[in-house]
Amino acid sequence: MAQQIMCLHLLSTPSIFAASAPCITLLQPHQWSSCRLPSLKSSFSSTKLRASFEDIANDTSATRLVQPNQGVADSIKVLKNAAKTRKVDKNEVLSALSLIEKAKLDPSEFLETLGGTKSPGRTWMLVFTAEKKLKGGRYFPLTAVQRFDAEAKMIENGVYLGPLGSLSFEGRFLWKNRILAFVFYCIRIKIGPFNPLQISLGSQDNKEPDNKGPFFIWYYVDEEIAVARGRSGGTAFWCRCSRVTSS
């Protein structure tokens, strides 16, 4: 659990890192296939830890939009501009995130758009993180990338520091409605030019994604950006990236 918390902090406390980060090449698919992962059950644990998790996962009462309305469309444009320039005022970004969350768009195509139809899935770079209830936020200053593989139900979460190295977590996820619950099983640490060190998380090997662990609630996903809120209440958005390359 400590390792999981550390990974989430990498995406929520950017002040502990430098103000900028170079890009490096993402690990090749065959490099993360060596981590032993257990089989995945077909449903979430029946234990109900928090009402918010089950209520959102099973919520069918909200009116869902087949296409975003004009307000949502304008908000999406704001986020895409922010992803490209990183110059859009944070209050505009927060307002756009709020409107998209409230719209409760139809999530039926989110998973395929997020994780593709074939392994190794798709990669997304973190652009902006917001505090709980959208009270504040900032552009994420490092190269933080997540890979979602919808076919294999795998997730990879990494922070990349150019020639200094990288830290990534790998595991499995389970999708229900608009919620992606996940659990990490191994860590990969790379320092400088040395080969990466892979560490199993021990007792976590037999743990499966469920409502007791971390999860994302997805509010919007298209071919360019994705918006989600984490279990802690913070909201973030990502932009699609095919690769993270070194200079």
N, C-alpha and C positions, 0 to 999 in steps of 0.2 A: 504493500500500500504506500510506503514511503516513496518508492520509486515512481509510482503513478502520480503522487502529489507533486513530486519534483518536476515531472514532465509537464503537468498542467501549469505550474508556476512559470515555466519557461515561456509560456504563451500569455501569461497574465501579469508578469512583473518585469517589463522590459528595462526598467531603470538599472538593473543589476548588470547589464551588458553595455558595450560601447555604443556610441551613437550611430554607427554605420557598420555595414557588413558586406564583404565581397561575396560573390557567388562561386560555388564549386559544383562539380558534376555530381549528380545524384547517384547513389549506389545502384548498380545494375541488378536486374531481377534475380539472377542466380545467386547473388550474394545474400539476399534476405530469405531465401527458401530453406536455408539450413537450420533455422530455428524450429524446434519441434513444437507443434501445436496440437492440442487435443481436438477431437471431433466436436462439432457444434450442434447443440440441441435446436429443435425447431421452434421453441417458444421461450418467452421470458420466464424467470422464476415466478412461482405463484405468490411468493412472499411480497406483500405490499409495504414498502418502506416509506415512501412519500406519496401522498395523494396526488401531488402535482404530476408525477411521472405517469401514473396510470390514467389520470383524468385527461392529460394531453394525448397520450397514446391512443385512447379509445374515443376521443372527442369526434363525433360526427354531426354535432348540432349546428356548428358554425356554417354560415353560407360560404361556399368556396367559389372562387372565381375561375372560370375557364381561361380567361385572358385577364392580365392585370388592367385595372382601370387607369385613368389618366394620372391620378395622383401617384399610384404605384409605379407607373411607367416613368414618370418624372423622377421619382426617388431612385429608380434603377439607374437612370442616366447620371444622377449625381454620384452614385457609388462607382460606376464605371469610370467616370472622369477622375474621381479620387484615386482609383487604382492606377490609372495611367500617369497622373501628375503628382499625386501626394501633396497637392496644394489647395485642395478644397477645404474651406473652413470646417473645423471639427464640429461646430454646432449644426452646420448643414448636413454633415454625415450622420450625426446623432438623430436629427429630425427624419432623415430618410430611413434610417434603421427602424425608428419607432413606427413610421407609417407602414413599412413592409411587414413588421411583426403583427400589427393590428389587422392587416388585410386577411390573414389566414388563408393563403392561397392553397389550391389543390396540390398536395404533395405526391400524387401518384407517380409522377415521372422524376421525382427528385433523386432517388437512389441510382437509377440508370445514368442520369446526367452527371451525378457526382462521381460514381465509380466505374462508368463505362460498362460495356457488355463483355469484355474479355480481359483476362489478366495481362499485364500487371495493374490494370485500372488507370486512374487519372490522378494527376498531382495538382495541388492547389497551394498557392503562397499566401500566407497571412498578411493582410494589409493594415487592418485597423482593429483595435480592441476597445470595447466600451465597458464602463463600470456597471454594476448592478443598477437596474432601473434607468439606465442610460443617463446617469447624472454627470458623466464625464467620459473622456476617451482620448486616445492618441493613436497616431500611426505607429505601427510596430517597427522598431529600428533595425531589426536583424533579419537575416534570411531564414525564415521559419516555414517549412513546407510539410504538408500532410498528403499522404497518398491513400486513396480509398480504392479498394479492389472489390467491386460488387459481385463478381463471379466467385472469388475465393473467400469473400467476407473477411478480408484482411485490412488492417490499418497500419500505417507507418507515420510516425510523428517525429520530425527532426528539426534541430537548429544547427545551422551550418555557418562556420566562422572562417571560411576561406582557407588559407594555408595553415591556420592554427589547428583546424580539425573540425569535428562535428560530434553531436550527440543525438542518437535516434532511439526511439522506442517502437517495438513492433508487437502486434497482437491480433486479436480477432474482434469482429463487431457483429452485432445483431440489429436488424432494422425492423421497426414496427411503426406503421403509419408515417409519422414525420420524425420519429426518434431513432437515433443511432446510439445504442449502448455499446461500450467497448471495454476491453480489458487487455492490458499489456502483459506479455510473457517473457520478453527478453529486451535487453539494452545493447546497443552497439556504440562503442566509444572509439573515435579515431583522433589521434594526436599527431599533428604534423605529417611527415611522410611515412609513418609507420602503418602497418596493416591494422585494420580495425579489430578491436577486442570485443567479443560477443559474450554477454553474461546472461545466464538464465535467471529468472526471478524466483527460482526454487518452488516454494509451495504454491505459487500462482499457476503452475503448470496445469493443475486440475481445475482451475476456476474458469467459469464461462461467463460471457457478458450477461448481465441481468440488471434489475433495477436497484441493486445495492451499490453499483459502481458508477463511474463517470458516464455521462452521456451528453449528446448534443441534440437540441431541438431545432430542426431545420425549417426556416421560414421562406427561403427562396433559393433556388438553384437554377442557373441556366448555363449556357456554354462558356460564359465568361466570368461570372461571379457567383458566390454562394454566401448566404447569410444564416447564422445559427446562434443559438444561445446555449451556454453551458450549464451544467448542473448548479454551479455556484451563483448563477444569475447574470453573469457578464455576457455581453453580445459581441460577436466579431464578424468580420467579413473577409473573404478570401478572393483572389483572382486566379483563374486557371493558368497553369504554366506547364509547358511540355517538358522542359528541362531547367535545371539550375546549373549553369555552366561556369567554369572558372575563367578568369581573365587571362 
